[in-house]
Amino acid sequence: MGDTDLVEEISGLRKKAINILFIPIGGGTVMTPEEAADAVMLLRPTISIPIHFTDRGFFVKFRDIVQPYTQVILL
């Protein structure tokens, strides 16, 4: 995913096996951590790598929400 919000087209991907998901969590022009968590819960990737954030608090919030659904890696 690039700079995107939680748009309807994302739900069309849930039937595909997604191993690694790079997901924007920075808010503003991209998804908030909560919206990104909704996308992860919908898509159920094996590994999620959050991108496009500057506040480490966004990472912590995202990680804490999605940890049961995916493995989160901070690059």
Phi and psi in radians as a Rosetta constraint file:
Dihedral C 1 N 2 CA 2 C 2 CIRCULARHARMONIC -1.860 0.35
Dihedral N 2 CA 2 C 2 N 3 CIRCULARHARMONIC -2.448 0.35
Dihedral C 2 N 3 CA 3 C 3 CIRCULARHARMONIC -1.318 0.35
Dihedral N 3 CA 3 C 3 N 4 CIRCULARHARMONIC 1.767 0.35
Dihedral C 3 N 4 CA 4 C 4 CIRCULARHARMONIC -2.586 0.35
Dihedral N 4 CA 4 C 4 N 5 CIRCULARHARMONIC 2.860 0.35
Dihedral C 4 N 5 CA 5 C 5 CIRCULARHARMONIC -1.808 0.35
Dihedral N 5 CA 5 C 5 N 6 CIRCULARHARMONIC 3.120 0.35
Dihedral C 5 N 6 CA 6 C 6 CIRCULARHARMONIC -1.384 0.35
Dihedral N 6 CA 6 C 6 N 7 CIRCULARHARMONIC 1.556 0.35
Dihedral C 6 N 7 CA 7 C 7 CIRCULARHARMONIC -1.705 0.35
Dihedral N 7 CA 7 C 7 N 8 CIRCULARHARMONIC 2.814 0.35
Dihedral C 7 N 8 CA 8 C 8 CIRCULARHARMONIC -1.016 0.35
Dihedral N 8 CA 8 C 8 N 9 CIRCULARHARMONIC -0.610 0.35
Dihedral C 8 N 9 CA 9 C 9 CIRCULARHARMONIC -1.055 0.35
Dihedral N 9 CA 9 C 9 N 10 CIRCULARHARMONIC -0.444 0.35
Dihedral C 9 N 10 CA 10 C 10 CIRCULARHARMONIC -1.099 0.35
Dihedral N 10 CA 10 C 10 N 11 CIRCULARHARMONIC -0.637 0.35
Dihedral C 10 N 11 CA 11 C 11 CIRCULARHARMONIC -1.107 0.35
Dihedral N 11 CA 11 C 11 N 12 CIRCULARHARMONIC -0.421 0.35
Dihedral C 11 N 12 CA 12 C 12 CIRCULARHARMONIC -1.189 0.35
Dihedral N 12 CA 12 C 12 N 13 CIRCULARHARMONIC -0.262 0.35
Dihedral C 12 N 13 CA 13 C 13 CIRCULARHARMONIC -1.537 0.35
Dihedral N 13 CA 13 C 13 N 14 CIRCULARHARMONIC -0.158 0.35
Dihedral C 13 N 14 CA 14 C 14 CIRCULARHARMONIC -1.135 0.35
Dihedral N 14 CA 14 C 14 N 15 CIRCULARHARMONIC -0.326 0.35
Dihedral C 14 N 15 CA 15 C 15 CIRCULARHARMONIC -1.446 0.35
Dihedral N 15 CA 15 C 15 N 16 CIRCULARHARMONIC -0.147 0.35
Dihedral C 15 N 16 CA 16 C 16 CIRCULARHARMONIC -1.638 0.35
Dihedral N 16 CA 16 C 16 N 17 CIRCULARHARMONIC 2.585 0.35
Dihedral C 16 N 17 CA 17 C 17 CIRCULARHARMONIC -1.415 0.35
Dihedral N 17 CA 17 C 17 N 18 CIRCULARHARMONIC 2.037 0.35
Dihedral C 17 N 18 CA 18 C 18 CIRCULARHARMONIC -1.919 0.35
Dihedral N 18 CA 18 C 18 N 19 CIRCULARHARMONIC 2.063 0.35
Dihedral C 18 N 19 CA 19 C 19 CIRCULARHARMONIC -1.507 0.35
Dihedral N 19 CA 19 C 19 N 20 CIRCULARHARMONIC -0.864 0.35
Dihedral C 19 N 20 CA 20 C 20 CIRCULARHARMONIC -2.232 0.35
Dihedral N 20 CA 20 C 20 N 21 CIRCULARHARMONIC 2.225 0.35
Dihedral C 20 N 21 CA 21 C 21 CIRCULARHARMONIC -2.141 0.35
Dihedral N 21 CA 21 C 21 N 22 CIRCULARHARMONIC 2.042 0.35
Dihedral C 21 N 22 CA 22 C 22 CIRCULARHARMONIC -1.554 0.35
Dihedral N 22 CA 22 C 22 N 23 CIRCULARHARMONIC 2.062 0.35
Dihedral C 22 N 23 CA 23 C 23 CIRCULARHARMONIC -2.264 0.35
Dihedral N 23 CA 23 C 23 N 24 CIRCULARHARMONIC 2.264 0.35
Dihedral C 23 N 24 CA 24 C 24 CIRCULARHARMONIC -1.327 0.35
Dihedral N 24 CA 24 C 24 N 25 CIRCULARHARMONIC 2.369 0.35
Dihedral C 24 N 25 CA 25 C 25 CIRCULARHARMONIC -2.291 0.35
Dihedral N 25 CA 25 C 25 N 26 CIRCULARHARMONIC 0.211 0.35
Dihedral C 25 N 26 CA 26 C 26 CIRCULARHARMONIC -1.408 0.35
Dihedral N 26 CA 26 C 26 N 27 CIRCULARHARMONIC -0.094 0.35
Dihedral C 26 N 27 CA 27 C 27 CIRCULARHARMONIC 1.286 0.35
Dihedral N 27 CA 27 C 27 N 28 CIRCULARHARMONIC -3.061 0.35
Dihedral C 27 N 28 CA 28 C 28 CIRCULARHARMONIC 1.246 0.35
Dihedral N 28 CA 28 C 28 N 29 CIRCULARHARMONIC -1.905 0.35
Dihedral C 28 N 29 CA 29 C 29 CIRCULARHARMONIC -1.535 0.35
Dihedral N 29 CA 29 C 29 N 30 CIRCULARHARMONIC -0.009 0.35
Dihedral C 29 N 30 CA 30 C 30 CIRCULARHARMONIC -2.216 0.35
Dihedral N 30 CA 30 C 30 N 31 CIRCULARHARMONIC -3.124 0.35
Dihedral C 30 N 31 CA 31 C 31 CIRCULARHARMONIC -1.108 0.35
Dihedral N 31 CA 31 C 31 N 32 CIRCULARHARMONIC 2.594 0.35
Dihedral C 31 N 32 CA 32 C 32 CIRCULARHARMONIC -1.350 0.35
Dihedral N 32 CA 32 C 32 N 33 CIRCULARHARMONIC 2.908 0.35
Dihedral C 32 N 33 CA 33 C 33 CIRCULARHARMONIC -0.977 0.35
Dihedral N 33 CA 33 C 33 N 34 CIRCULARHARMONIC -0.639 0.35
Dihedral C 33 N 34 CA 34 C 34 CIRCULARHARMONIC -1.206 0.35
Dihedral N 34 CA 34 C 34 N 35 CIRCULARHARMONIC -0.732 0.35
Dihedral C 34 N 35 CA 35 C 35 CIRCULARHARMONIC -1.135 0.35
Dihedral N 35 CA 35 C 35 N 36 CIRCULARHARMONIC -0.716 0.35
Dihedral C 35 N 36 CA 36 C 36 CIRCULARHARMONIC -1.112 0.35
Dihedral N 36 CA 36 C 36 N 37 CIRCULARHARMONIC -0.655 0.35
Dihedral C 36 N 37 CA 37 C 37 CIRCULARHARMONIC -1.111 0.35
Dihedral N 37 CA 37 C 37 N 38 CIRCULARHARMONIC -0.698 0.35
Dihedral C 37 N 38 CA 38 C 38 CIRCULARHARMONIC -1.049 0.35
Dihedral N 38 CA 38 C 38 N 39 CIRCULARHARMONIC -0.723 0.35
Dihedral C 38 N 39 CA 39 C 39 CIRCULARHARMONIC -1.109 0.35
Dihedral N 39 CA 39 C 39 N 40 CIRCULARHARMONIC -0.739 0.35
Dihedral C 39 N 40 CA 40 C 40 CIRCULARHARMONIC -1.122 0.35
Dihedral N 40 CA 40 C 40 N 41 CIRCULARHARMONIC -0.746 0.35
Dihedral C 40 N 41 CA 41 C 41 CIRCULARHARMONIC -1.140 0.35
Dihedral N 41 CA 41 C 41 N 42 CIRCULARHARMONIC -0.506 0.35
Dihedral C 41 N 42 CA 42 C 42 CIRCULARHARMONIC -1.318 0.35
Dihedral N 42 CA 42 C 42 N 43 CIRCULARHARMONIC -0.783 0.35
Dihedral C 42 N 43 CA 43 C 43 CIRCULARHARMONIC -1.557 0.35
Dihedral N 43 CA 43 C 43 N 44 CIRCULARHARMONIC -0.452 0.35
Dihedral C 43 N 44 CA 44 C 44 CIRCULARHARMONIC 0.897 0.35
Dihedral N 44 CA 44 C 44 N 45 CIRCULARHARMONIC 0.960 0.35
Dihedral C 44 N 45 CA 45 C 45 CIRCULARHARMONIC -1.220 0.35
Dihedral N 45 CA 45 C 45 N 46 CIRCULARHARMONIC 2.711 0.35
Dihedral C 45 N 46 CA 46 C 46 CIRCULARHARMONIC -1.158 0.35
Dihedral N 46 CA 46 C 46 N 47 CIRCULARHARMONIC -0.779 0.35
Dihedral C 46 N 47 CA 47 C 47 CIRCULARHARMONIC -2.266 0.35
Dihedral N 47 CA 47 C 47 N 48 CIRCULARHARMONIC 2.374 0.35
Dihedral C 47 N 48 CA 48 C 48 CIRCULARHARMONIC -2.082 0.35
Dihedral N 48 CA 48 C 48 N 49 CIRCULARHARMONIC 2.310 0.35
Dihedral C 48 N 49 CA 49 C 49 CIRCULARHARMONIC -2.106 0.35
Dihedral N 49 CA 49 C 49 N 50 CIRCULARHARMONIC 1.866 0.35
Dihedral C 49 N 50 CA 50 C 50 CIRCULARHARMONIC -1.260 0.35
Dihedral N 50 CA 50 C 50 N 51 CIRCULARHARMONIC 2.457 0.35
Dihedral C 50 N 51 CA 51 C 51 CIRCULARHARMONIC -2.365 0.35
Dihedral N 51 CA 51 C 51 N 52 CIRCULARHARMONIC 3.028 0.35
Dihedral C 51 N 52 CA 52 C 52 CIRCULARHARMONIC 1.015 0.35
Dihedral N 52 CA 52 C 52 N 53 CIRCULARHARMONIC 0.831 0.35
Dihedral C 52 N 53 CA 53 C 53 CIRCULARHARMONIC -2.420 0.35
Dihedral N 53 CA 53 C 53 N 54 CIRCULARHARMONIC 2.618 0.35
Dihedral C 53 N 54 CA 54 C 54 CIRCULARHARMONIC -2.021 0.35
Dihedral N 54 CA 54 C 54 N 55 CIRCULARHARMONIC -0.373 0.35
Dihedral C 54 N 55 CA 55 C 55 CIRCULARHARMONIC -1.657 0.35
Dihedral N 55 CA 55 C 55 N 56 CIRCULARHARMONIC 2.038 0.35
Dihedral C 55 N 56 CA 56 C 56 CIRCULARHARMONIC -1.039 0.35
Dihedral N 56 CA 56 C 56 N 57 CIRCULARHARMONIC -0.431 0.35
Dihedral C 56 N 57 CA 57 C 57 CIRCULARHARMONIC -1.060 0.35
Dihedral N 57 CA 57 C 57 N 58 CIRCULARHARMONIC -0.580 0.35
Dihedral C 57 N 58 CA 58 C 58 CIRCULARHARMONIC -1.099 0.35
Dihedral N 58 CA 58 C 58 N 59 CIRCULARHARMONIC -0.752 0.35
Dihedral C 58 N 59 CA 59 C 59 CIRCULARHARMONIC -1.070 0.35
Dihedral N 59 CA 59 C 59 N 60 CIRCULARHARMONIC -0.820 0.35
Dihedral C 59 N 60 CA 60 C 60 CIRCULARHARMONIC -1.074 0.35
Dihedral N 60 CA 60 C 60 N 61 CIRCULARHARMONIC -0.775 0.35
Dihedral C 60 N 61 CA 61 C 61 CIRCULARHARMONIC -1.081 0.35
Dihedral N 61 CA 61 C 61 N 62 CIRCULARHARMONIC -0.825 0.35
Dihedral C 61 N 62 CA 62 C 62 CIRCULARHARMONIC -1.049 0.35
Dihedral N 62 CA 62 C 62 N 63 CIRCULARHARMONIC -0.868 0.35
Dihedral C 62 N 63 CA 63 C 63 CIRCULARHARMONIC -1.015 0.35
Dihedral N 63 CA 63 C 63 N 64 CIRCULARHARMONIC -0.781 0.35
Dihedral C 63 N 64 CA 64 C 64 CIRCULARHARMONIC -1.143 0.35
Dihedral N 64 CA 64 C 64 N 65 CIRCULARHARMONIC -0.555 0.35
Dihedral C 64 N 65 CA 65 C 65 CIRCULARHARMONIC -1.329 0.35
Dihedral N 65 CA 65 C 65 N 66 CIRCULARHARMONIC -0.758 0.35
Dihedral C 65 N 66 CA 66 C 66 CIRCULARHARMONIC -1.678 0.35
Dihedral N 66 CA 66 C 66 N 67 CIRCULARHARMONIC -0.118 0.35
Dihedral C 66 N 67 CA 67 C 67 CIRCULARHARMONIC -0.870 0.35
Dihedral N 67 CA 67 C 67 N 68 CIRCULARHARMONIC -0.698 0.35
Dihedral C 67 N 68 CA 68 C 68 CIRCULARHARMONIC -1.222 0.35
Dihedral N 68 CA 68 C 68 N 69 CIRCULARHARMONIC -0.300 0.35
Dihedral C 68 N 69 CA 69 C 69 CIRCULARHARMONIC -1.766 0.35
Dihedral N 69 CA 69 C 69 N 70 CIRCULARHARMONIC -0.336 0.35
Dihedral C 69 N 70 CA 70 C 70 CIRCULARHARMONIC -2.781 0.35
Dihedral N 70 CA 70 C 70 N 71 CIRCULARHARMONIC 2.827 0.35
Dihedral C 70 N 71 CA 71 C 71 CIRCULARHARMONIC -1.575 0.35
Dihedral N 71 CA 71 C 71 N 72 CIRCULARHARMONIC 2.249 0.35
Dihedral C 71 N 72 CA 72 C 72 CIRCULARHARMONIC -1.806 0.35
Dihedral N 72 CA 72 C 72 N 73 CIRCULARHARMONIC 2.287 0.35
Dihedral C 72 N 73 CA 73 C 73 CIRCULARHARMONIC -2.105 0.35
Dihedral N 73 CA 73 C 73 N 74 CIRCULARHARMONIC 2.285 0.35
Dihedral C 73 N 74 CA 74 C 74 CIRCULARHARMONIC -1.732 0.35
Dihedral N 74 CA 74 C 74 N 75 CIRCULARHARMONIC 2.108 0.35
